[in-house]
């Protein structure tokens, strides 16, 4: 948010939101989505960042998006980044991850491209939902790479007045 605010080059507004109650049924993001639905805002797309603290197995610096096939978001953001850093993790669809994170209520309410960026692949982070899930278990170097790439993509997206990202 700070980087985007400091560049002052955006052509569209960006909302940075933090949600709670995901594990209780996506309650925070559902409330947010419902407020957006009845507002006058024209919402273009949404991205949710969740669990990017581990290395996607065998893919340092890469992140997948849930619902990869539902839009062209990955392709557009990879173009902005300049390389393929957002990938299609084939098993994501098998686990039904698109409907299990805070992107889903936004997609459901607004029918816009809305995806979660993630690296968790059920093999690479044994601390998931365990009491020893602490900051010292996070791969901070990898997380910084991913966060910087997402920030670059969002900044460039905010500087474009085109509507390139579309549902398929």
N, C-alpha and C positions, 0 to 999 in steps of 0.2 A: 504494500500500500504506500509506504514511504517513497519508494523508488518511483512509482507511477506518479505520485503527487508532486515529487520534485522535478520531474521532467517537463511537466506542464505542456505536453504535446498531444494529449489525448483529444480525440474527436468524438468520443462517446464516453458516457459515464460508466464508472466501475463501482459496484457495490462489493465491499469486503464484509462478509458476515461470518460469525462464529456460532455454531449450534451446540445445543446440549440435547440430552435424552435420545440419542441415536439408538442405544441398546433397549430403550423402552418403547420403541416403535417409530423412530424417526420423527418424534414429536416436535422438536425445535425447527427442523427444516420444513415440516409440514405447515406449521404456523406461519413461517416466513413465506412459503409458497402461496398460501391462501391470501395473505395480505398483498402480495404482488399481484395476484389474480384480480383483485377488486380495485387495484390502484390504476392510475393513469399512465404508469410506466410502460414503455414498450421494451420488453426484455428480449434480448437477442439470443443469448446462450448463457450457460452456467457451467462452472467447473468446481468440483469439490476435491480438496486434497485430503487424503486419509491414508494413514499407514505407509509413509514413504521412507521409513527409518531403516529398512533392510535392503540388501541387494537382491533384485529380482534374479533368481537362480541363473547363474552363468551370464548375466547381462549388466555389468557394472554401469551405472549412470543412466540406465533405462528405466522407464516407468510405463505401465500399461494404463489404458482407460477402460472402465467398465462400459459395456454396450458399444464396443468399438464399431460394430457394423451398423449401428443405428444412425450414424451421421458421418460426415467427413471431417469432424473436428481434428482428429489426429493428423490427417494429411495437411490441413491448413496450418495447424500450429507447428508441425515439423518444418513446413516451408519457412515460417517465421524464424524458427530456431536455426535453420540452415543444415540440419541433418536429422536422421530418423532416431529421435530420442524417445518418442512416444510410440510404443509398439502394441501389437495385437497379441495378448497372451491367450492362446487358443483355449485353455481350460476355464477361463473366466466365464464364458457362456455356460459351461457345464455346471458350474457352481451357482449360477443365477445371481451373480454379484451386482448386476445393474440395478436390481430392485432392492438391494439390501443396504444401501448407503444414502447419505443425505442428498445426493443428486436426484434420487427417484421422485420425491414429492414435487420437486420443481418441474421435472419432465412431465409428471402426471397432470399437474395443475395447469401448466402453461403450454404444453405440447411444443417444447423447444429443445434443441440439442442441450443435454445436461448430462455430464459424465463425471465419474470419480477417477482421479489420478491415484495410482496405488502401486506398491511393489510387493505386497504380501502375497505369497503364492502357496501357502499351507506347508511349505517345506523349509522356507528360509528364515523363519522366526518362531522358535519354540516357546516364546514367552507370551504369545497371543492369549489375552484374557486370563493371565496368570498373575499371581501376586508379585512375582519377580520381574514383571514388565517395568523396567526402570530406565532412565536416561542413559545409564552406562551400557546398556545393551544395544543402543542405537548406533548404526554406522553413520556418524556425523559427516564424514567426508563425502560419502555417496549422497546423503541427504542434501548437502549444500549444492552438489552438482545438479541434482534434480530440481531443487528449489530455484536455482539460478536460471535453468532452462525454462521452467514454467513461468517465472517472472519475465524473462525476455519475450516469450510468446504472448503473454497477456499484455505487456507493454506495447508490442507491435500491433496486437489486435485492437487495443484502445486507440491507436494512432490511425487506424484505417476506418474509413467511412463506408467501405464495402461490406456487404452481407454475404461473405463467402461460406460460412459454416451453415450447413443445411441438414435437415433430417433426410434420410434416404427413404 
